[in-house]
Amino acid sequence: MQRIALLTGTAMAALLCFGGCAKKAVDATQSPAAPVAAAPSGETAATAGAEAQSQPAPTSSTATLSTQDGSKLETIYFDYDSFTLQPAARQALERNAAWMRTNPTVKVTIEGHCDERGSDEYNLALGERRAMAVKSYLTILGVDGGRVATISYGEERPAVDGHDETTWSKNRRAEFK
């Protein structure tokens, strides 16, 4: 009887953890002015308190996809432990969406990236959420979702090497390829 109670308690604890750790879905019906999503705080216990030292995402855009007409699709940057699209990111996505609407045959892949903090599994999931938030916003802006693929690289492909907030802020991004 004690064994059954112990197994039941363990199963309930596992379900609560997995239920509480499930990723949030992005609501594609939100208006462009509404926030897309917010991640739970803290990437891991090892980074607890780091958010107090975190700086906002860079506002300058670095282009990654050269287009046929010589323009660029802009990289989207994120705050620490977040997949919320900030106003500067929304403006960059509006420019990207305008170009994509005028070039309807172009297909892109959005790569979600993270800084080095957090576990591999957490960062892969966060990178996926970032890529999906960008894709969702593009579809709200009129881009056919069938033209947009997503992939997460987590922390595996940093844009800049280093171990400080300036470096980390440049690695928290979604790139167009």
C-alpha positions as CSV (number, residue, x, y, z in Angstrom):
1,M,0.0,0.0,0.0
2,Q,2.9,2.4,0.8
3,R,4.5,1.5,-2.5
4,I,1.3,2.5,-4.4
5,A,1.0,5.8,-2.5
6,L,4.7,6.6,-3.2
7,L,4.3,5.8,-6.9
8,T,1.1,7.9,-7.1
9,G,2.8,10.8,-5.4
10,T,5.8,10.6,-7.7
11,A,3.6,10.4,-10.8
12,M,1.6,13.5,-9.6
13,A,4.8,15.5,-9.0
14,A,6.0,14.6,-12.5
15,L,2.7,15.6,-14.1
16,L,2.7,18.9,-12.2
17,C,6.2,19.7,-13.4
18,F,5.6,18.8,-17.0
19,G,2.2,20.6,-16.9
20,G,3.8,23.7,-15.4
21,C,6.8,23.6,-17.8
22,A,4.8,23.3,-21.0
23,K,5.5,26.0,-23.6
24,K,2.9,28.7,-24.2
25,A,1.2,28.8,-27.6
26,V,1.4,32.1,-29.6
27,D,-2.1,33.4,-30.4
28,A,-2.0,34.3,-34.1
29,T,-5.2,36.2,-33.7
30,Q,-3.6,39.0,-31.6
31,S,-3.5,42.4,-33.2
32,P,0.0,43.6,-34.3
33,A,0.0,46.1,-31.4
34,A,-0.5,43.4,-28.8
35,P,2.4,41.6,-27.2
36,V,3.0,38.2,-28.8
37,A,4.0,36.2,-25.7
38,A,6.2,36.2,-22.6
39,A,8.4,33.5,-21.3
40,P,8.6,32.3,-17.7
41,S,11.3,34.0,-15.7
42,G,14.8,32.5,-15.3
43,E,16.4,30.3,-17.8
44,T,17.9,27.9,-15.2
45,A,18.7,27.9,-11.5
46,A,22.3,28.7,-12.5
47,T,21.2,32.0,-14.0
48,A,18.9,33.1,-11.2
49,G,19.4,36.8,-10.5
50,A,21.1,37.3,-13.9
51,E,18.0,39.0,-15.3
52,A,18.6,41.9,-12.9
53,Q,21.9,42.5,-14.8
54,S,20.3,42.0,-18.2
55,Q,20.2,44.8,-20.7
56,P,17.5,45.3,-23.3
57,A,17.9,43.7,-26.7
58,P,19.9,45.7,-29.2
59,T,17.8,48.1,-31.3
60,S,20.1,48.2,-34.3
61,S,19.3,45.6,-36.9
62,T,21.9,43.4,-38.6
63,A,20.7,42.1,-41.9
64,T,21.2,38.4,-42.6
65,L,19.3,37.7,-45.8
66,S,20.4,39.6,-48.9
67,T,17.5,39.9,-51.2
68,Q,17.5,40.0,-55.0
69,D,16.9,43.8,-55.1
70,G,19.8,44.5,-52.7
71,S,17.7,45.1,-49.6
72,K,18.0,43.0,-46.4
73,L,15.7,41.2,-44.1
74,E,16.5,42.3,-40.6
75,T,17.5,40.2,-37.6
76,I,15.1,40.3,-34.7
77,Y,16.5,40.6,-31.2
78,F,15.0,39.5,-27.9
79,D,15.3,40.4,-24.2
80,Y,16.8,37.9,-21.8
81,D,14.6,34.8,-21.3
82,S,11.9,36.2,-23.5
83,F,10.2,35.6,-26.8
84,T,8.1,38.8,-26.7
85,L,8.4,41.0,-29.7
86,Q,9.5,44.5,-28.6
87,P,8.4,47.6,-30.5
88,A,11.7,47.8,-32.4
89,A,11.3,44.1,-33.4
90,R,7.8,44.7,-34.6
91,Q,8.9,47.6,-36.7
92,A,11.7,45.5,-38.3
93,L,9.2,42.7,-39.0
94,E,6.8,45.2,-40.6
95,R,9.6,46.1,-43.0
96,N,10.5,42.4,-43.6
97,A,6.8,41.6,-44.2
98,A,6.4,44.4,-46.7
99,W,9.3,43.1,-48.7
100,M,8.0,39.5,-48.5
101,R,4.6,40.6,-49.7
102,T,6.1,42.3,-52.7
103,N,8.2,39.2,-53.4
104,P,5.7,36.4,-53.1
105,T,7.9,33.6,-54.5
106,V,10.6,33.9,-51.9
107,K,10.6,31.3,-49.0
108,V,12.6,31.9,-45.8
109,T,13.6,30.0,-42.8
110,I,13.6,31.7,-39.4
111,E,16.3,30.5,-37.1
112,G,15.7,30.9,-33.4
113,H,18.9,31.5,-31.3
114,C,19.7,32.0,-27.6
115,D,22.6,33.1,-25.5
116,E,24.8,30.5,-23.7
117,R,23.0,30.7,-20.4
118,G,20.4,27.9,-19.7
119,S,20.4,24.2,-20.5
120,D,20.6,22.9,-24.0
121,E,17.0,21.7,-23.8
122,Y,15.7,25.0,-22.5
123,N,17.5,27.0,-25.1
124,L,16.3,24.8,-27.9
125,A,12.7,25.3,-26.7
126,L,13.2,29.1,-26.2
127,G,14.8,29.4,-29.7
128,E,11.7,27.6,-31.1
129,R,9.4,30.0,-29.3
130,R,11.3,33.0,-30.7
131,A,11.2,31.7,-34.3
132,M,7.5,30.9,-34.0
133,A,6.7,34.3,-32.5
134,V,8.4,35.9,-35.5
135,K,6.5,33.6,-38.0
136,S,3.2,34.3,-36.2
137,Y,3.7,38.0,-36.4
138,L,4.6,37.8,-40.1
139,T,1.4,35.9,-40.8
140,I,-0.6,38.6,-38.9
141,L,1.1,41.1,-41.3
142,G,-0.1,39.2,-44.4
143,V,2.8,36.9,-45.2
144,D,1.7,33.3,-46.2
145,G,2.8,31.0,-43.4
146,G,3.6,28.3,-46.0
147,R,6.5,30.4,-47.2
148,V,8.1,30.5,-43.7
149,A,9.9,27.6,-42.1
150,T,11.3,27.7,-38.6
151,I,14.2,26.0,-36.8
152,S,15.8,26.4,-33.4
153,Y,19.6,26.2,-32.9
154,G,19.4,27.2,-29.2
155,E,22.8,28.3,-28.1
156,E,24.7,26.3,-30.7
157,R,25.3,29.1,-33.3
158,P,26.3,32.3,-31.5
159,A,26.5,35.4,-33.7
160,V,29.3,36.8,-31.4
161,D,31.7,35.0,-29.1
162,G,32.0,36.2,-25.5
163,H,30.7,35.8,-22.0
164,D,29.1,39.2,-21.1
165,E,25.8,40.9,-21.5
166,T,26.8,42.8,-24.6
167,T,27.6,39.6,-26.3
168,W,24.6,37.7,-25.0
169,S,22.2,40.4,-26.2
170,K,23.5,39.9,-29.8
171,N,23.0,36.2,-29.6
172,R,19.3,36.3,-28.5
173,R,17.9,36.6,-31.9
174,A,15.8,35.3,-34.8
175,E,17.6,35.4,-38.2
176,F,16.2,35.0,-41.7
177,K,17.9,32.5,-44.0
